[in-house]
Amino acid sequence: MYSLTVRDHFMIAHSFQGEVFGPAQKLHGATYVVDASFMRTELDGDGLVVDIGLASQVLSEILADFNYRNLDEIDEFQGHNTTTEFMAKVIFDRLAGAVGDGRLGDGASGLEKIKVSLKESHIAWASYEGNL
């Protein structure tokens, strides 16, 4: 399987509900490094997994919706703990939607999987991987 990965970052504030989160129940910040990997069995007619420029642009546009925001104030996240795992799936869903909408170019129609990893630090991260 071929893969192409693009990287970006975003900064947020949020808090969590539940004793399991200890001091993270209070409002705190996080800076995430995001890796989005696009996968397919065969390269497209141009020898690409996906257009790297479009992949970078779309990832940046998706992250701009969250950058410098308090996730607790975003209506669609009400009732959810915006954990690293949760946010990896949110970003995956938006990337998958962008593929379906053609925002990653015609060649992206052959993509089979996307994996999104959010790194909180050099020692902790979470990912979500799914089929398209």
C-alpha positions as CSV (number, residue, x, y, z in Angstrom):
1,M,0.0,0.0,0.0
2,Y,1.3,3.5,-0.9
3,S,0.9,6.4,1.4
4,L,1.5,10.1,1.4
5,T,1.6,12.1,4.6
6,V,1.2,15.9,5.2
7,R,1.8,17.7,8.5
8,D,0.3,20.8,10.1
9,H,-0.5,22.0,13.6
10,F,-3.1,23.9,15.6
11,M,-3.5,25.3,19.0
12,I,-6.7,25.0,21.1
13,A,-8.1,25.4,24.6
14,H,-10.6,22.9,26.1
15,S,-11.7,21.2,29.3
16,F,-12.9,17.7,30.1
17,Q,-15.8,16.3,32.1
18,G,-15.2,13.3,34.4
19,E,-13.0,12.4,37.3
20,V,-10.7,10.3,35.1
21,F,-9.3,13.5,33.6
22,G,-8.0,14.9,37.0
23,P,-6.6,18.4,36.5
24,A,-7.5,18.4,32.8
25,Q,-11.1,19.0,33.9
26,K,-10.0,22.6,34.2
27,L,-9.6,24.8,31.1
28,H,-6.2,24.1,29.6
29,G,-4.4,24.5,26.2
30,A,-2.9,22.1,23.8
31,T,-0.8,22.4,20.6
32,Y,-1.3,19.5,18.3
33,V,1.0,18.4,15.5
34,V,-1.3,16.7,12.9
35,D,-0.1,14.0,10.4
36,A,-2.7,13.1,7.7
37,S,-1.7,10.0,5.8
38,F,-3.5,9.1,2.5
39,M,-3.3,5.5,1.3
40,R,-4.1,3.5,-1.8
41,T,-3.0,0.2,-3.3
42,E,-2.1,1.6,-6.8
43,L,-0.8,5.0,-7.8
44,D,-3.0,7.2,-10.0
45,G,-2.2,7.9,-13.6
46,D,0.3,10.6,-12.7
47,G,2.1,8.3,-10.3
48,L,0.7,10.0,-7.2
49,V,-1.1,8.9,-4.0
50,V,-2.8,12.3,-3.9
51,D,-1.8,15.8,-4.9
52,I,0.5,16.9,-2.0
53,G,-0.3,20.6,-2.5
54,L,-4.1,20.0,-2.3
55,A,-3.7,17.6,0.7
56,S,-1.7,20.2,2.6
57,Q,-4.1,23.0,1.7
58,V,-7.3,21.1,2.7
59,L,-5.7,19.9,6.0
60,S,-4.8,23.5,6.7
61,E,-8.3,24.7,5.9
62,I,-9.8,22.1,8.2
63,L,-7.5,22.9,11.1
64,A,-8.2,26.7,10.7
65,D,-11.8,26.0,12.0
66,F,-10.2,25.0,15.4
67,N,-7.0,27.0,15.6
68,Y,-6.9,29.4,18.6
69,R,-10.4,28.4,19.7
70,N,-11.8,27.0,22.9
71,L,-13.3,23.7,21.7
72,D,-15.8,23.9,24.7
73,E,-17.5,26.8,22.8
74,I,-18.1,24.9,19.5
75,D,-21.7,23.9,19.2
76,E,-21.0,20.6,17.4
77,F,-18.8,19.4,20.3
78,Q,-21.3,20.0,23.1
79,G,-21.7,16.9,25.2
80,H,-18.4,15.4,24.0
81,N,-15.0,15.4,25.6
82,T,-12.7,16.8,22.9
83,T,-10.0,14.3,23.6
84,T,-7.1,13.8,21.2
85,E,-8.8,10.6,20.0
86,F,-12.1,12.4,19.4
87,M,-10.4,15.2,17.5
88,A,-8.5,12.7,15.3
89,K,-11.8,11.3,14.2
90,V,-13.3,14.7,13.6
91,I,-10.4,15.6,11.3
92,F,-10.6,12.2,9.6
93,D,-14.3,12.8,8.9
94,R,-13.7,16.2,7.4
95,L,-10.8,15.0,5.2
96,A,-13.0,12.1,4.0
97,G,-15.7,14.6,3.2
98,A,-13.2,16.7,1.3
99,V,-12.2,13.6,-0.8
100,G,-15.9,12.9,-1.5
101,D,-16.4,16.6,-2.5
102,G,-13.5,16.5,-4.9
103,R,-11.5,19.1,-3.0
104,L,-8.3,16.9,-3.2
105,G,-8.6,16.5,-7.0
106,D,-9.8,13.8,-9.3
107,G,-7.0,11.5,-8.5
108,A,-8.1,11.3,-4.9
109,S,-11.1,9.2,-5.9
110,G,-8.8,6.2,-5.8
111,L,-7.8,6.7,-2.2
112,E,-8.7,3.7,0.1
113,K,-7.8,4.9,3.6
114,I,-6.9,7.9,5.6
115,K,-5.0,7.9,8.9
116,V,-5.0,11.0,11.1
117,S,-2.5,11.3,14.0
118,L,-2.6,14.1,16.6
119,K,0.6,14.4,18.6
120,E,0.3,16.2,22.0
121,S,4.0,15.9,22.6
122,H,7.0,13.8,21.5
123,I,5.8,11.0,23.9
124,A,2.0,11.0,23.5
125,W,-0.3,10.9,20.5
126,A,-3.6,9.3,19.2
127,S,-4.8,8.3,15.8
128,Y,-7.9,7.4,13.8
129,E,-7.6,5.3,10.6
130,G,-10.5,4.4,8.4
131,N,-11.5,3.2,5.0
132,L,-13.1,5.5,2.4
